[in-house]
Amino acid sequence: MTTIGFLGGGNIAQAIIGGLIDNGTSPADIHCHDPAAGSQQKLASLGIQLCDSNDAVVQAADVVMLCVKPNVLPDLLGELTADCKHRLFVSVAAGVLIRTMSERLGPDTAIVRCMPNTPALVGTGMTALFASPAVSPAQRDIAEGILSAVGKALWVQDEAQLDAVTAVSGSGPAYFFRLMELMISAAINEGLDEATARELVLQTALGAARMASASQLSPGELREQVTSPGGTTQAALAEFDAADLEGIVTRAVQAARQRSVELSGH
Ligand SMILES: NC(=O)c1ccc[n+]([C@@H]2O[C@H](COP(=O)([O-])OP(=O)(O)OC[C@H]3O[C@@H](n4cnc5c(N)ncnc54)[C@H](OP(=O)(O)O)[C@@H]3O)[C@@H](O)[C@H]2O)c1
């Protein structure tokens, strides 16, 4: 039985805790410290163990989930007095490097850094993980298992790839939200009422994502399958090409990756 501790019990922590409990982890094996009254109320309703300090969580846990905002994390780690050596630390804090955490937790401490995304809040997240050299294969399985409670999880082999992950799946939900927003406006412009436009767009996005996930074909092949020469889809896609949608998306993802590098200060 693995005991899991959470430092910070806000949105992402509550999503992961909810997923763990749904997947069979006993609330008695989950410990958390969060000073915010609002978070405490929600955490208490999940039936987990609320601790009055971060040190108390670390002492109680085999795995410590770091779920505070990135600007808070380095000081929080520096203030821990509990023995951190034989524990696995898993950080979800965007842009906080393994190096920064190792400096505070000790060079031999097992640390996994990961980047989840907001659909984790509804159980369909995508998380990429990176492990420091001190992380054992068994600890990798534990970290992957925890993040899999809120969606899919995969490993990257190089920490710098987390910047590209941030630009694709981290920020990615907003790109799709933007496209949905624009399609809803375009549908209204073509004479549909807002409720109808919204339902058409959201169900189409969900259907396309499900179809692409379930199919052996690439998204490009699926697109070709539904694009008849001289038809309606081709007319729309020709407008995308004329506006260089490919260049726009390439530059947008590059800009996000570059910003991620700047924010993490490496
Ligand atoms: N939400 C997502 O989908 C998502 C996706 C990817 C990555 N992340 C990462 O997840 C982390 C948390 O994000 P979030 O959205 O869950 O933020 P959040 O809802 O603000 O949760 C953070 C919680 O930590 C508490 N906290 C502050 N200082 C603390 C301390 N010293 N000890 C213990 N708890 C403390 C905060 O309390 P106060 O409100 O009182 O400060 C807050 O309740 C961030 O680093 C973010 O980069 C989140």
The ligand as an SDF file (V2000), in Angstrom:
LIG
                    3D

 48 52  0  0  0  0  0  0  0  0999 V2000
   -4.8140   23.2760  -13.0850 N   0  0  0  0  0  0  0  0  0  0  0  0
   -4.2400   22.5700  -14.0580 C   0  0  0  0  0  0  0  0  0  0  0  0
   -4.8970   21.9580  -14.9060 O   0  0  0  0  0  0  0  0  0  0  0  0
   -2.7330   22.4750  -14.1630 C   0  0  0  0  0  0  0  0  0  0  0  0
   -2.1630   21.9800  -15.3600 C   0  0  0  0  0  0  0  0  0  0  0  0
   -0.7790   21.8590  -15.4220 C   0  0  0  0  0  0  0  0  0  0  0  0
    0.0210   22.2060  -14.3530 C   0  0  0  0  0  0  0  0  0  0  0  0
   -0.5670   22.6970  -13.2190 N   0  0  0  0  0  0  0  0  0  0  0  0
    0.2990   23.0650  -12.0930 C   0  0  0  0  0  0  0  0  0  0  0  0
   -0.3180   22.6630  -10.8840 O   0  0  0  0  0  0  0  0  0  0  0  0
    0.0880   23.5480   -9.8590 C   0  0  0  0  0  0  0  0  0  0  0  0
   -1.1230   23.9300   -9.0570 C   0  0  0  0  0  0  0  0  0  0  0  0
   -2.0980   24.5250   -9.9260 O   0  0  0  0  0  0  0  0  0  0  0  0
   -3.6070   24.6440   -9.4730 P   0  0  0  0  0  0  0  0  0  0  0  0
   -4.3800   25.0810  -10.6540 O   0  0  0  0  0  0  0  0  0  0  0  0
   -4.0230   23.4130   -8.7480 O   0  0  0  0  0  0  0  0  0  0  0  0
   -3.4440   25.8800   -8.4410 O   0  0  0  0  0  0  0  0  0  0  0  0
   -4.3630   26.2450   -7.1700 P   0  0  0  0  0  0  0  0  0  0  0  0
   -5.7720   25.8190   -7.4150 O   0  0  0  0  0  0  0  0  0  0  0  0
   -4.0680   27.6700   -6.8380 O   0  0  0  0  0  0  0  0  0  0  0  0
   -3.7830   25.2920   -6.0060 O   0  0  0  0  0  0  0  0  0  0  0  0
   -2.6020   25.5450   -5.2990 C   0  0  0  0  0  0  0  0  0  0  0  0
   -2.9640   25.4510   -3.8110 C   0  0  0  0  0  0  0  0  0  0  0  0
   -1.7310   25.4600   -3.0620 O   0  0  0  0  0  0  0  0  0  0  0  0
   -1.9710   26.2570   -1.9050 C   0  0  0  0  0  0  0  0  0  0  0  0
   -0.7190   26.6980   -1.3000 N   0  0  0  0  0  0  0  0  0  0  0  0
   -0.0860   27.9100   -1.4180 C   0  0  0  0  0  0  0  0  0  0  0  0
    1.0370   27.9180   -0.6620 N   0  0  0  0  0  0  0  0  0  0  0  0
    1.1270   26.7010   -0.0580 C   0  0  0  0  0  0  0  0  0  0  0  0
    2.0500   26.1150    0.8290 C   0  0  0  0  0  0  0  0  0  0  0  0
    3.1470   26.7750    1.2340 N   0  0  0  0  0  0  0  0  0  0  0  0
    1.8380   24.8540    1.2510 N   0  0  0  0  0  0  0  0  0  0  0  0
    0.7560   24.1520    0.8270 C   0  0  0  0  0  0  0  0  0  0  0  0
   -0.1660   24.6720   -0.0070 N   0  0  0  0  0  0  0  0  0  0  0  0
    0.0080   25.9310   -0.4590 C   0  0  0  0  0  0  0  0  0  0  0  0
   -2.7990   27.3860   -2.4490 C   0  0  0  0  0  0  0  0  0  0  0  0
   -3.4040   28.1250   -1.4110 O   0  0  0  0  0  0  0  0  0  0  0  0
   -3.6650   29.7150   -1.6710 P   0  0  0  0  0  0  0  0  0  0  0  0
   -4.7700   29.7800   -2.6790 O   0  0  0  0  0  0  0  0  0  0  0  0
   -4.0370   30.2140   -0.3300 O   0  0  0  0  0  0  0  0  0  0  0  0
   -2.3670   30.2890   -2.1990 O   0  0  0  0  0  0  0  0  0  0  0  0
   -3.8040   26.6400   -3.3220 C   0  0  0  0  0  0  0  0  0  0  0  0
   -4.9150   26.1550   -2.5800 O   0  0  0  0  0  0  0  0  0  0  0  0
    0.7720   24.7430  -10.5230 C   0  0  0  0  0  0  0  0  0  0  0  0
    2.1640   24.6690  -10.2550 O   0  0  0  0  0  0  0  0  0  0  0  0
    0.5050   24.5590  -11.9940 C   0  0  0  0  0  0  0  0  0  0  0  0
    1.6430   24.9430  -12.7650 O   0  0  0  0  0  0  0  0  0  0  0  0
   -1.9270   22.8360  -13.1000 C   0  0  0  0  0  0  0  0  0  0  0  0
  1  2  1  0
  2  3  2  0
  2  4  1  0
  4  5  1  0
  4 48  2  0
  5  6  2  0
  6  7  1  0
  7  8  2  0
  8  9  1  0
  8 48  1  0
  9 10  1  0
  9 46  1  0
 10 11  1  0
 11 12  1  0
 11 44  1  0
 12 13  1  0
 13 14  1  0
 14 15  2  0
 14 16  1  0
 14 17  1  0
 17 18  1  0
 18 19  2  0
 18 20  1  0
 18 21  1  0
 21 22  1  0
 22 23  1  0
 23 24  1  0
 23 42  1  0
 24 25  1  0
 25 26  1  0
 25 36  1  0
 26 27  1  0
 26 35  1  0
 27 28  2  0
 28 29  1  0
 29 30  1  0
 29 35  2  0
 30 31  1  0
 30 32  2  0
 32 33  1  0
 33 34  2  0
 34 35  1  0
 36 37  1  0
 36 42  1  0
 37 38  1  0
 38 39  2  0
 38 40  1  0
 38 41  1  0
 42 43  1  0
 44 45  1  0
 44 46  1  0
 46 47  1  0
M  CHG  2   8   1  16  -1
M  END
$$$$
